Amino acid sequence: IPTNEKGELKYPNLLPQLTQLWSESTPIRQLNWLWQIANLWNPLKNQGLAATLLNKDLIRVNNRLIQLLELQHDSIPNPSLKDLGKLWSEWLPQTAPQLVPFLEPLCEKLIQGEIEEAEVLSSLLDKSLYHYGQAQERTYHIYTCTDTGRVREHNEDACYPPANQALTLKEPTDSLVIVCDGIGGQDGGEIASNLAIETLKAEILDKSTPEIADNPEKQSQRLAEAICTANNVISERNDQEKRQERQRMGTTVVLALAHGHEAYIGHVGDSRVYLITPSSCHQITIDDDLASREVRLGYLVYRDAIQYPNSGALVQAVGMNNAASLHPTVGRFIVDE
């Protein structure tokens, strides 16, 4: 927890306001925060909550992540990106000098109504992020391991790169990490998790092209399709071996692909990704289990949902059925340090 020289909390509130850290942040982190706000605009506006993003007191930051203190209903009839441009223009005096030539005209276009769609705003910020991301030098340190745990007699997990070795990769090499937790009767989980690893590795690394890698939408779609391909490989194996119901084998999948200034996270099931920083630990993925589904549908809060029997039962896993019924989650995050 950050403290000052006297040992007092540097940010005594729940999280610091974005404006408290804005002036001391790098250009790519400032852009990252703006990009997250732009991507939140439509979801909140559709619920009549866009005013939240116009109240600087509610926009808090947890390192690189934007987190909203609370949601505020719109008090004016139709808040627009013009209002967002006016707010951002107030931050220009504290903006990183090298970013001002981009951000100042962007704010002006917003205020003048030349940018009316949040998707256009997000795309412009994306291009600037790519520009500043090129100036970064990144090194990836990878270590993988699995453990049988305290309940099962054999290990049904699989990972890539292979377990118990440390790797250091420098760009432009893409960094791929996969963890699969197998499920299914009579050694099925172990088979499914290894099949998933081999399929995903081939689909993601061997079929990558610059056209796809540098296009966020195509990259996300490719990862989702790779998970669906792994699903069909396992599902066909189940059919060949005439496995039915609880004997059908499947696996969870969680993967991270680092490419340039971006990290793509894909998952199905309840294996997780956490973002760990010097000051926080933040869960990135949301489990595909009954408890999380109840929370997503608005029926229960999580602390109540997990009290119910079978709350941890999976609502989807890779390989149990045809890919038409599978819905992988793929997210994209900016690596800004």
ChimeraX attribute file (.defattr): number of C-alpha atoms within 10 A of each C-alpha:
attribute: neighborCount
match mode: 1-to-1
recipient: residues
	/A:1	9
	/A:2	11
	/A:3	11
	/A:4	9
	/A:5	7
	/A:6	7
	/A:7	8
	/A:8	11
	/A:9	12
	/A:10	13
	/A:11	14
	/A:12	10
	/A:13	9
	/A:14	10
	/A:15	16
	/A:16	19
	/A:17	21
	/A:18	21
	/A:19	15
	/A:20	12
	/A:21	14
	/A:22	19
	/A:23	16
	/A:24	12
	/A:25	16
	/A:26	17
	/A:27	21
	/A:28	24
	/A:29	20
	/A:30	21
	/A:31	21
	/A:32	23
	/A:33	20
	/A:34	17
	/A:35	21
	/A:36	18
	/A:37	19
	/A:38	22
	/A:39	15
	/A:40	17
	/A:41	22
	/A:42	16
	/A:43	12
	/A:44	18
	/A:45	18
	/A:46	9
	/A:47	10
	/A:48	19
	/A:49	19
	/A:50	25
	/A:51	23
	/A:52	22
	/A:53	22
	/A:54	22
	/A:55	14
	/A:56	15
	/A:57	15
	/A:58	20
	/A:59	21
	/A:60	22
	/A:61	21
	/A:62	18
	/A:63	17
	/A:64	18
	/A:65	16
	/A:66	19
	/A:67	18
	/A:68	19
	/A:69	15
	/A:70	10
	/A:71	15
	/A:72	17
	/A:73	13
	/A:74	17
	/A:75	11
	/A:76	9
	/A:77	7
	/A:78	10
	/A:79	16
	/A:80	20
	/A:81	24
	/A:82	19
	/A:83	17
	/A:84	21
	/A:85	22
	/A:86	16
	/A:87	17
	/A:88	21
	/A:89	19
	/A:90	11
	/A:91	14
	/A:92	17
	/A:93	10
	/A:94	14
	/A:95	21
	/A:96	18
	/A:97	12
	/A:98	11
	/A:99	17
	/A:100	15
	/A:101	10
	/A:102	13
	/A:103	21
	/A:104	16
	/A:105	12
	/A:106	20
	/A:107	24
	/A:108	17
	/A:109	17
	/A:110	22
	/A:111	21
	/A:112	14
	/A:113	15
	/A:114	13
	/A:115	18
	/A:116	15
	/A:117	15
	/A:118	18
	/A:119	14
	/A:120	12
	/A:121	19
	/A:122	19
	/A:123	14
	/A:124	14
	/A:125	21
	/A:126	16
	/A:127	11
	/A:128	18
	/A:129	23
	/A:130	16
	/A:131	13
	/A:132	17
	/A:133	20
	/A:134	10
	/A:135	10
	/A:136	14
	/A:137	12
	/A:138	16
	/A:139	13
	/A:140	14
	/A:141	11
	/A:142	15
	/A:143	14
	/A:144	17
	/A:145	15
	/A:146	16
	/A:147	10
	/A:148	11
	/A:149	9
	/A:150	6
	/A:151	6
	/A:152	8
	/A:153	8
	/A:154	11
	/A:155	15
	/A:156	23
	/A:157	22
	/A:158	29
	/A:159	22
	/A:160	20
	/A:161	20
	/A:162	15
	/A:163	12
	/A:164	10
	/A:165	10
	/A:166	12
	/A:167	11
	/A:168	10
	/A:169	13
	/A:170	12
	/A:171	13
	/A:172	11
	/A:173	12
	/A:174	16
	/A:175	21
	/A:176	20
	/A:177	19
	/A:178	22
	/A:179	27
	/A:180	31
	/A:181	25
	/A:182	26
	/A:183	26
	/A:184	20
	/A:185	16
	/A:186	11
	/A:187	15
	/A:188	20
	/A:189	25
	/A:190	23
	/A:191	21
	/A:192	33
	/A:193	28
	/A:194	22
	/A:195	21
	/A:196	33
	/A:197	24
	/A:198	14
	/A:199	17
	/A:200	25
	/A:201	18
	/A:202	13
	/A:203	18
	/A:204	18
	/A:205	13
	/A:206	9
	/A:207	10
	/A:208	14
	/A:209	11
	/A:210	7
	/A:211	9
	/A:212	15
	/A:213	16
	/A:214	14
	/A:215	11
	/A:216	14
	/A:217	11
	/A:218	13
	/A:219	22
	/A:220	20
	/A:221	14
	/A:222	19
	/A:223	24
	/A:224	19
	/A:225	17
	/A:226	20
	/A:227	29
	/A:228	22
	/A:229	20
	/A:230	25
	/A:231	29
	/A:232	20
	/A:233	18
	/A:234	28
	/A:235	23
	/A:236	15
	/A:237	18
	/A:238	21
	/A:239	12
	/A:240	9
	/A:241	10
	/A:242	10
	/A:243	17
	/A:244	12
	/A:245	9
	/A:246	11
	/A:247	17
	/A:248	24
	/A:249	29
	/A:250	31
	/A:251	35
	/A:252	26
	/A:253	29
	/A:254	25
	/A:255	24
	/A:256	20
	/A:257	20
	/A:258	20
	/A:259	20
	/A:260	21
	/A:261	21
	/A:262	18
	/A:263	18
	/A:264	19
	/A:265	23
	/A:266	23
	/A:267	30
	/A:268	29
	/A:269	24
	/A:270	24
	/A:271	18
	/A:272	19
	/A:273	18
	/A:274	10
	/A:275	11
	/A:276	11
	/A:277	11
	/A:278	8
	/A:279	9
	/A:280	10
	/A:281	11
	/A:282	12
	/A:283	10
	/A:284	14
	/A:285	21
	/A:286	17
	/A:287	19
	/A:288	23
	/A:289	20
	/A:290	20
	/A:291	26
	/A:292	22
	/A:293	19
	/A:294	17
	/A:295	16
	/A:296	13
	/A:297	8
	/A:298	10
	/A:299	11
	/A:300	15
	/A:301	13
	/A:302	15
	/A:303	10
	/A:304	12
	/A:305	18
	/A:306	18
	/A:307	11
	/A:308	11
	/A:309	10
	/A:310	11
	/A:311	16
	/A:312	17
	/A:313	13
	/A:314	18
	/A:315	16
	/A:316	22
	/A:317	25
	/A:318	33
	/A:319	30
	/A:320	27
	/A:321	20
	/A:322	16
	/A:323	19
	/A:324	9
	/A:325	10
	/A:326	19
	/A:327	16
	/A:328	24
	/A:329	18
	/A:330	20
	/A:331	14
	/A:332	17
	/A:333	16
	/A:334	25
	/A:335	19
	/A:336	19
	/A:337	12
